Amino acid sequence: MKEYKPLLIHPILDDLADPSRRTILQTLRSGAKSVMSIVEQTGLKQPNVSNHLAKMRSQGIVCAQRCGKRVYYRLSDRRAEELLDAAFPNQSTPTMLPVSSSNLDEMARRYLQALMTFDEDVAGSVVAECLTCSLSMMELCVDIFQPAMYHVGQLYMEGKITEAHEHLLSNITANLVAQIFHRFPAKSYNGLKVMLGAVSGNRHDLGLWMISYLLKQEGWKTYMLGSNVPTQGFLSLVRLVKPNLVIISCAQEEMRLELKCLMDGLNSFRDRNRKKEEAQDMKIMLGGGYLNAHQDVTIELGADATSRDARGLMQILDTWF
């Protein structure tokens, strides 16, 4: 006698029979949302929403991710999305509208405000809101994090905040950048290698970390040396790894001598390589506060280019590679 395997029914079908869960699932079709956001959009009681989400999470229908004090829920299964589309063909998922420049400015302002009150949880909730608006990693880095950190740096230079204060705010942002990186898929390895580091004496490397994450996203293999890299150690690693690109950060004019020593060594290395037909040419990109204010130094030191932000850097790399 032939045996028949039981038909596996996706658990979402049971949830569609429950009016409250059906409403919650419909809300999540437009993207990740916090419990309070779902409460506001559905009119359901907060305890009921939390209970329904816990049940659907245990079934694998929704998944959750914490950002600061808030937990954001989204549909975890593509099949669940397809079943919702089939069950409600006339109720299309709301289209995410492009975020306007005024909205970006407002989110950047709120992020800075959260930083200045040392509130990492509120800062995290602003970032989570940006993610629900489908901002890219590039937009988050250049339009949200960078303006805030420029402002913090300016306050430090003017003596309005202490070095410890500046380190705290930088570390809050660094933690959030690391958290969101894994939300964005990375392309497969493109065969290109990049080494990133700050000159000896330069203790700021947040901008380099953001660029490193963005390049990873594009398929680069990254060698992140971080801040305050001794010149000879930097050069020895370049000779060992033979990267296609070197990115150097220099924040202050006081570090210009170290930058020149590093550039002299890098230029000597690639001059020798250029005499070898099989050797691939290495590009050098400079950045940081000092180079942003004195872009002529880039040419003077023999580097290939400089850029004020990651967006400009990526555009330059598109022409090189």
N, C-alpha and C positions, 0 to 999 in steps of 0.2 A: 504494500500500500504506500502510495507516494506521500511524503511528509511535506507539509507546507510551513514555511517560516512565517512567523507573525509579521504583519505589516508595521513598519516603524513609523509612527506619527510624530511629527515635530511638535514638541510641547507648546509651542506658541499657539497652536490651534485651540487648545484648551483655554489659554488665556484670552483669546479673542471672544470667547463666550462670556467672559466677565466684563461688564461695562466699564468698571474702573480701570482694569488692566488694559483694556482695549484703548481707552483714552490716553493712558500713560504711554503706551507703545506708539500711538499716533503722534504724540508730542515728540518722542525721541527720533522720529523719522527725519527731522530737520537738523539733527546733530546732538552732541553731548550736552547734558543739562544737569544742574544741581537739583537737589530735592526741593529747595525753596523755589527755584525757577519753575519746576513742574507744578508745584502747589499753586503758584500765581497764575499759570497758564490754564490749569484744569479746574481750579476751584475745589479740588479734593482736600480733605484734611491731611495735615502733615504726617500723623502717625499711620494713616492708611496708605499713603504714598510710600513711606519707608518700608512698611510690611510687604506691600506688593513688589517693590523693587528687590527686597531681600529674597523673596520666593523666586522671582524670575532670574535673579543672579545665580541662585543655587541650581536652576535648570539650564544655565548657560545661555539664556536668551539675551540678557544684558550683562555688561561688564562695567566695572567701576575703576576710577583712578582718582587718588587724592591729590589735590593741589592746594597747599596751605591747609586751612581748617575745613575746606569744603571738599566733598566727594562728588565727582561728575560721572553720570551714567550715560551709556550709549548702547545701541544695539550691537551685540557682539558677533552676530552670525549673519553672513550674507544671505543664507537661506531664509532667515527671519525677515530680512528686508524684502526679499522676493515674495514671500507669502503675504506680507502686508500689502505690497503693491497689487497682488492678485486679489486679495480680499477687498481692497478699497481702490479700485482702478480709477475712480473719478475724484479721488482725493489725493492729488499729487503732492509730493514732498515739496515744501516751500523752497524756492531757490534762494541760495545765499547771495545777497546783493553785494557788489564790490564795496569795500569799506572806504568811505570818503576820507579826504585829507583832514577834514575837520574832526571826524570821528577818531582818526589816528592821533591827532593832536590831543584830543580829550583823554584818550586812553594813556598816552604818554604822560600827560599832566597828572593823572590819577596814580600812575605807577610811581612817578617821582615823589608825589605827596606821601605815598605809603612808605617809600624808602626813607624820607626825611623824618618820619616818625618811628623809624626802626621796626615797622610792622611787616614782617616777612609774610605773615598769613594774608594780609590784605593785598600785598604786592602779588602774591601767588594767585589770589582770586582774580586780579586784573589780567594776569597772564592767561588764566583759564578762560576768561571771557574772550580774550583775543583769539584763543584756539577755537572757540565755538563760532567765531566769525570767519573761520577759515583763513586766518592770516598765515602766511608762509614763515618758515624759519628766517628767511632773509628779512621779511618785514618786521618780525619781532626784534631781530638783532639791530637793524638799522633805524627803524622808526619808533621803537619803544625803549629798548635798553640803551642804545647809544646816546640819544639826547639826554637821558637821565644821568648817565655817567659823565658826559661832558659838563653838565651843570655841577655835579659833585666835584669834579676836578677843578673847576673854576672857583668854587667856594673854598677849596683847600688852598689853591694858589693865592687867594686873597686873604688867607688867614682866618676865615670865618668858621672853619671846622678843623678839628685836629686830624692828625695822621691816623689815629686809631678809629676815629669816626669814618674817615674815608675808606679804610680797610673793611670795616663792618659792612658798609653799603655795597662795596665791590663784591664782597663774599656772598651777600644775599643774592645779588644778581647772578654771580657765577653759579650758585646752587640751582637757581631757576633755569639758567641756560642748559645746564647738564641734565636737568629733569625733562625738559621739553625735547631735547635732541632725539630721544628714542621714539617720539611720536611721529617722526617723519621718516619715510623709507629712504634708504640709501641705494644709489645705483651700484652696479657691479664694478669691480676694479677696472679702471680705465688705462692702466699701465703707467700712470704718472705718479711721481713721488715729490713731496714737498716737505721742507724742513722749516720750522718756525721757531723764533726765539727773540728775546729782548737782549739788548747789549748789556755788558757788564755794568752794574750800578742801577739799571732800570728794573724797578721792583713791581712794575705793572704789566700784567699779561692777559687781562680779561679780553681785550680786543683780539689778541692772538688766538685765544681759546674759541671765540665766536667764529673767527675765520677758519680755524681748524675744523670745527664742526660742519661748517658750510661746505668746505672742500671734501670732507668725508662723504657728505650727502651726494656730492657729484662724482664719487668714485675714486677720489685720490687716496693714496696711501700717505698718511701724515706722520711726521716725526716732530712732536711738540716738545721743545726743550724748556719752554716756560720763561720765567723772569731771571734777570741777573746772571746771564750765562757767561762764564769766563771766555775770553776771546780765543785762546788757544784750544780750549775744549770744543768750542763751536766749530773751529776750522778743522779739527781732527775728525769730527763726526761727519762734516760735509765731505771730506776726502774718503771716508769709509762708505757712506751711504750713496754718494753721487746722485743727489736729487736733481730733478728737472727744474725745480723752483726753490729759491730761498726767500723767506719773508722775514724781515727784521724790523723790530719796533724800537724806537728811540723817543722817549718822552720829553727830555729836557736838554738844553744846549750844553749843560755841564758834562754830558756824556758824549759830546761830539768827538773827542779824541779817541775814545774807545770804539766809536762807530767807524772812524777813519781807519784805525788799525784793523778792524774786522773786514772792512771793505777792501783794503789793500791785500789782505790775505785771500779773500774770495776772488778778487780780480786776477791775482797771480795764479791761483788754481785753475780758473777757467781759461786763462791765456795759454797755459800749458796744455789743457785739454783740447783747445781749438787747433793745435798743431797735430792732433791725432785724428785721422780721418774717421775712425769708428766712434769717437767720443761724441756724445750728444751735448749740445750747447745748454748751459745752465742760465736761467734767468734770475735776476735779483730784484725784489720789490721791497721798497722801504715804506714805513708808515709810523704813526705815532704823533704826539702833539708837536714835537719839535719840527718834524718833517712837514707836517701840515702847514705850519707857519713859515717855513723856509724851503719851499719846494725846489728852489735853485740848487740846494745842497745835493739833491738826488743826482743831478747831472754832474756836478762837481766831483762827487765821490765815485762816479762810474757805475751807478746802479741803472737799471733799465727803466724803472717807472716808480711812481708813488701814487697813493690813492687816499682820499680822506675817509672813505668808508668801504665796507665789504661789497656793497653793490657796485661801486666803481671798479674795485679790484676784480670782481668776477667778469665784468665787461672787458677789461684789459686781457684777462686770461683767455677769454674766448677768441681774441685775435692772435694770441701767441700759440695756443695749443688747439 
